[in-house]
């Protein structure tokens, strides 16, 4: 039997609350144009692993392409810093 310890979400970017990191994750996903349906977000020791669909234009047609992306703590911190700068 395999057992997996749940990742410590506070270890990656301890300066920010989990709610702030999730808001930053949402901003990153919006910037990468992920659609809402079929989105899978997994917490990992190195941040988040996201699998979802992104619209891709092929000529006059638009199709959905499945993408998997690792969202690192550095990406989260960068998004939070950008958000904090825009609030000033």
Secondary structure, 3 states (H helix, E strand, C coil): CCCCCCCCHHHHCCCCCHHHHHHHHHHHHHHCCECCCCCEEEEECCEEEEEEEEEEEECCEEEEEEEEEEECHHHHHHHHHHHHHHHC
